[in-house]
Amino acid sequence: MIGIFEKFSRRLGVATGAVVVCMMSIAMISLNVQVFTRYVMGQSASWSEELAMFLFSWSVLLVGSLGVREKFHVSLTFVLSFAPPMFRFLIEKFLHLITLVFGVFLATSGMSYVERTLGQVSAAVQYPVEWLHYSAPVSGVLICVHAFAHLLAKQSFENPEAEPSESSGSLI
């Protein structure tokens, strides 16, 4: 069961990374269109800045969930490097638990915000604003999945940083 959940988390991380790369590519194209239309044609495209903001907002939150998956979020490794192995192990598990709680909070409060903004549309593109706001609950769920996978991961007391043998690969 633990291995299956770890594989699911890893594959979800790879898929999230691919989505972020596509979103950022489209955002960069959109911003280039904005610059071209503004400075070359003398009129700016009304949709390009709004599309880039939408994609950037989603990308930031999705990359935040990848930070949990790949453990590149902020941590106190300097302090923990001096701690005994058992203490490091327990602190790591506690931090994953706190991250899981944060993911639940982000998902539930984000969904509440989506419900409060139902029916609103964006100014230029006229897309439903809740599409933008769904980024918070989606990211919260992804954070929960990755944090839970870390909680279930088999780590030794001697080397709490070691991942299970199945997850030795990187996202890229």
C-alpha positions as CSV (number, residue, x, y, z in Angstrom):
1,M,0.0,0.0,0.0
2,I,2.8,2.4,0.9
3,G,4.6,1.7,-2.4
4,I,1.4,2.3,-4.4
5,F,0.8,5.6,-2.7
6,E,4.4,6.7,-3.2
7,K,4.1,5.8,-7.0
8,F,0.9,7.7,-7.2
9,S,2.5,10.8,-5.6
10,R,5.5,10.6,-7.9
11,R,3.4,10.2,-11.0
12,L,1.2,13.1,-9.9
13,G,4.3,15.2,-9.4
14,V,5.6,14.4,-12.9
15,A,2.2,15.3,-14.4
16,T,2.1,18.5,-12.4
17,G,5.5,19.4,-13.6
18,A,4.5,18.9,-17.2
19,V,1.4,21.0,-16.7
20,V,3.4,23.8,-15.2
21,V,5.9,23.8,-18.1
22,C,3.0,24.1,-20.5
23,M,1.3,26.8,-18.5
24,M,4.5,28.9,-18.2
25,S,5.3,28.4,-21.9
26,I,1.8,29.8,-22.8
27,A,2.2,32.6,-20.3
28,M,5.5,33.6,-21.9
29,I,4.0,33.6,-25.4
30,S,1.1,35.6,-24.1
31,L,3.4,38.2,-22.6
32,N,5.4,38.4,-25.8
33,V,2.2,39.0,-27.7
34,Q,1.4,41.8,-25.2
35,V,4.8,43.5,-25.8
36,F,4.5,43.1,-29.6
37,T,1.0,44.5,-29.8
38,R,1.8,47.4,-27.5
39,Y,5.1,48.5,-28.9
40,V,5.0,47.4,-32.5
41,M,1.3,47.8,-33.4
42,G,0.5,50.7,-31.0
43,Q,-2.4,48.9,-29.3
44,S,-2.1,46.3,-26.5
45,A,-4.1,43.1,-26.6
46,S,-6.6,43.2,-23.8
47,W,-6.6,39.4,-23.2
48,S,-2.8,38.7,-23.0
49,E,-2.0,40.2,-19.6
50,E,-5.1,38.5,-18.0
51,L,-4.2,35.1,-19.5
52,A,-0.6,35.4,-18.3
53,M,-1.8,36.3,-14.8
54,F,-4.2,33.4,-14.7
55,L,-1.5,30.9,-15.8
56,F,1.2,32.4,-13.5
57,S,-1.2,32.1,-10.5
58,W,-1.9,28.5,-11.2
59,S,1.8,27.7,-11.9
60,V,3.0,29.3,-8.6
61,L,0.6,27.2,-6.5
62,L,1.3,24.0,-8.5
63,V,5.0,24.5,-8.1
64,G,4.4,24.9,-4.4
65,S,2.9,21.4,-4.3
66,L,6.0,20.2,-6.2
67,G,8.1,21.8,-3.4
68,V,6.4,19.5,-1.0
69,R,6.8,16.4,-3.3
70,E,10.5,17.1,-3.9
71,K,11.3,18.6,-0.5
72,F,12.7,21.8,-2.0
73,H,10.5,23.9,0.3
74,V,12.1,25.9,3.2
75,S,13.5,23.7,6.0
76,L,15.9,24.0,8.9
77,T,18.5,21.5,7.7
78,F,21.3,23.3,9.5
79,V,19.7,22.9,12.9
80,L,18.6,19.3,12.2
81,S,22.1,18.3,11.0
82,F,23.3,18.6,14.6
83,A,20.4,16.6,16.1
84,P,20.5,12.9,16.9
85,P,19.0,10.6,14.2
86,M,15.9,9.7,16.1
87,F,15.1,13.4,16.8
88,R,15.7,14.3,13.1
89,F,13.3,11.4,12.1
90,L,10.6,12.6,14.5
91,I,10.9,16.3,13.4
92,E,10.8,15.3,9.7
93,K,7.6,13.3,10.3
94,F,6.1,16.2,12.4
95,L,6.9,18.7,9.6
96,H,5.2,16.4,7.0
97,L,2.2,16.3,9.3
98,I,2.1,20.1,9.7
99,T,2.4,20.3,5.9
100,L,-0.5,17.9,5.5
101,V,-2.6,20.1,7.9
102,F,-1.7,23.2,5.8
103,G,-2.7,21.4,2.6
104,V,-6.1,20.5,4.2
105,F,-6.5,24.2,5.2
106,L,-5.6,25.4,1.8
107,A,-8.0,23.0,0.1
108,T,-10.9,23.8,2.4
109,S,-10.5,27.5,2.6
110,G,-9.8,27.7,-1.1
111,M,-13.0,25.9,-1.9
112,S,-14.9,28.2,0.4
113,Y,-13.4,31.2,-1.6
114,V,-14.4,29.5,-4.9
115,E,-18.0,29.2,-3.6
116,R,-18.1,32.9,-2.6
117,T,-16.9,34.0,-6.1
118,L,-19.2,31.8,-8.2
119,G,-20.8,33.7,-11.0
120,Q,-18.1,36.4,-11.4
121,V,-16.3,36.8,-14.7
122,S,-12.9,38.3,-15.6
123,A,-12.7,41.8,-17.0
124,A,-11.1,41.1,-20.4
125,V,-11.4,37.5,-21.3
126,Q,-14.8,37.0,-19.5
127,Y,-13.8,33.5,-18.1
128,P,-15.5,32.5,-14.8
129,V,-13.3,33.8,-12.0
130,E,-13.7,30.6,-10.1
131,W,-11.4,28.9,-12.6
132,L,-8.6,31.1,-11.3
133,H,-9.6,30.5,-7.7
134,Y,-9.7,26.7,-8.1
135,S,-5.9,26.8,-8.1
136,A,-5.9,27.0,-4.3
137,P,-8.0,23.9,-3.5
138,V,-6.3,21.9,-6.3
139,S,-2.9,22.8,-4.9
140,G,-4.1,22.0,-1.4
141,V,-5.1,18.5,-2.4
142,L,-1.8,18.0,-4.2
143,I,0.1,19.1,-1.1
144,C,-2.0,16.7,1.0
145,V,-1.2,13.8,-1.3
146,H,2.5,14.5,-1.3
147,A,2.8,15.2,2.4
148,F,0.8,12.0,3.2
149,A,3.2,10.0,0.9
150,H,6.1,11.4,2.9
151,L,4.4,10.5,6.2
152,L,3.9,6.9,5.0
153,A,7.5,6.6,3.5
154,K,9.7,4.1,5.2
155,Q,12.8,6.0,6.4
156,S,15.5,4.8,8.7
157,F,16.3,6.5,12.0
158,E,20.0,6.7,10.9
159,N,19.3,8.5,7.6
160,P,15.9,10.3,7.7
161,E,16.6,12.1,4.5
162,A,16.8,8.8,2.5
163,E,13.9,8.1,0.3
164,P,12.4,4.7,-0.3
165,S,14.2,2.8,-3.1
166,E,11.3,3.3,-5.5
167,S,11.4,7.1,-5.5
168,S,15.1,7.6,-6.2
169,G,14.2,9.3,-9.5
170,S,13.7,13.0,-9.9
171,L,10.9,14.8,-11.6
172,I,13.0,15.8,-14.6
